[in-house]
Amino acid sequence: MSRKGNCLDNAATEQTFGHMKDEFFKGQHWNGFDAFKSDLTAYIAHWNTKRPQERLDGYAPSEFRQRYVEAE
């Protein structure tokens, strides 16, 4: 961590893990690491390809990137 009281460098990471705790972990129980790993991989794929995000005007990250590439 940088200087005391300067948490801006952690903001994006903290926001991502905050969403993950609310949407993925809350109320879940896994019977083993392999089940957890499989579910986490599926959640990350969902996050990047299907989950709409406000900061991207309601698009999923992959859709937003595709629109940018098509605009060029």
C-alpha positions as CSV (number, residue, x, y, z in Angstrom):
1,M,0.0,0.0,0.0
2,S,1.2,3.5,-0.7
3,R,1.2,6.5,1.6
4,K,-1.1,6.5,4.6
5,G,-4.7,7.4,3.6
6,N,-4.2,7.0,-0.1
7,C,-6.3,4.0,-1.2
8,L,-7.0,5.1,-4.8
9,D,-4.7,2.5,-6.1
10,N,-6.8,-0.3,-4.5
11,A,-10.2,1.1,-5.6
12,A,-10.8,-1.0,-8.7
13,T,-9.7,-4.2,-6.9
14,E,-11.8,-3.5,-3.9
15,Q,-14.8,-2.8,-6.0
16,T,-14.4,-6.0,-8.0
17,F,-14.0,-8.2,-4.9
18,G,-17.0,-6.4,-3.2
19,H,-19.2,-7.3,-6.1
20,M,-17.8,-10.9,-6.1
21,K,-18.6,-11.3,-2.4
22,D,-22.2,-10.0,-2.9
23,E,-22.9,-12.0,-6.1
24,F,-20.8,-15.1,-5.9
25,F,-19.8,-16.0,-2.3
26,K,-22.9,-14.9,-0.3
27,G,-24.8,-18.0,0.9
28,Q,-22.7,-20.5,-1.0
29,H,-21.1,-23.7,0.2
30,W,-18.8,-25.9,-1.8
31,N,-18.0,-29.5,-1.1
32,G,-14.4,-29.3,-2.4
33,F,-11.9,-27.1,-4.1
34,D,-12.6,-28.5,-7.5
35,A,-16.3,-27.5,-7.2
36,F,-15.3,-24.0,-6.0
37,K,-12.8,-23.6,-8.8
38,S,-15.3,-24.7,-11.5
39,D,-17.9,-22.2,-10.2
40,L,-15.4,-19.4,-9.9
41,T,-14.3,-20.0,-13.5
42,A,-17.9,-19.9,-14.7
43,Y,-18.5,-16.7,-12.6
44,I,-15.5,-14.9,-14.1
45,A,-16.6,-15.9,-17.6
46,H,-20.1,-14.6,-16.8
47,W,-18.6,-11.3,-15.5
48,N,-16.6,-10.8,-18.7
49,T,-19.2,-11.9,-21.3
50,K,-22.7,-11.5,-19.9
51,R,-22.9,-9.3,-16.8
52,P,-24.1,-5.8,-17.7
53,Q,-22.1,-3.1,-16.0
54,E,-23.3,0.5,-15.4
55,R,-19.9,2.1,-16.1
56,L,-20.0,0.5,-19.6
57,D,-23.5,1.9,-20.4
58,G,-25.2,-1.4,-19.5
59,Y,-23.0,-3.6,-21.7
60,A,-20.9,-6.5,-20.7
61,P,-17.2,-5.9,-21.1
62,S,-16.9,-8.2,-24.1
63,E,-19.8,-6.4,-25.8
64,F,-18.3,-3.0,-25.0
65,R,-15.0,-4.0,-26.5
66,Q,-16.6,-5.3,-29.6
67,R,-18.5,-2.1,-30.1
68,Y,-15.2,-0.2,-29.8
69,V,-13.5,-2.4,-32.4
70,E,-16.4,-2.0,-34.8
71,A,-16.3,1.8,-34.4
72,E,-12.7,2.0,-35.6
